[in-house]
């Protein structure tokens, strides 16, 4: 992630701190990590859309999100 020049300074630390403040019990460390990763993914995507993407890339991403079938049932094991 350090190679992404458009990423906000300190945003990854803030992702973990936000997750740690929300999920503070020590037995939920996996949940904190998952939450921090989800927040980081949203921030990186937001920064990419704001700064690093061309118009064609933005249109392609919007098209992919619109096609996304969020009702698909997937079983996890």
N, C-alpha and C positions, 0 to 999 in steps of 0.2 A: 504493500500500500504506500510505502514511502516514495515510490516512483511516480505516483499520481500527483502531478504538479498542481492540479486544480483543487485538491482537497483542502478543506479549511484546516488551519493550524490548530492542533490540540483537540480536534474533533474525536479522535479515537479514544483518547483518555476520557473525554466527556461521556462517550458511549458506555464505557465500563462503570464510571462513577454513577451515571443515571441508573444503570442496572443494579449496582450495589446498593444504592439508596432505596430502590424499590423492593428488591429481594435480598434482605439482609441476613436471614438465617443461614448459618454455616452449612447446613445439610443441603441447601439449594444451590451449591456452587455450579452445577451443570446448568441450572436454569439461568443463573446470572450470566454465564458465558454465552448461552444461546440468545438471551435477550440483548447482550452487548453486540453480538454478531448481527442480529436483526437490525438494531439501531444503526450500526455501522453501514450495513448494506443500503439502508434508506438514505443516510447522509451522503454516501459516495454516489449513489444514483442521482440524488438531488443536485449535488455539486457538479456532476458530469453534465446534467441537463442544463444547468445554469451557465457553465463555462466551456466545457470541453467538447461538446457535441456540435456536429454540423446540422443543418436543417434536415438533410436526408436521413441522418441517423436518428434524429428526434421523430421524424415521421415513421420510420421503420419501427422504432420502439413503441410508439403509440399504437401502430397497427398490430403488433404482436400482443400487446396488453388487451386490446379490444377482442382479439381472437381467442384469448385464454379461456379455457373451459374450467371455471372454478367449481363447477358442480360435479366434476369427475370424482368418483369414489376410488380412493387408493388405500389399500391396506398396508400397514406398516408392521413389521415383525421385529 
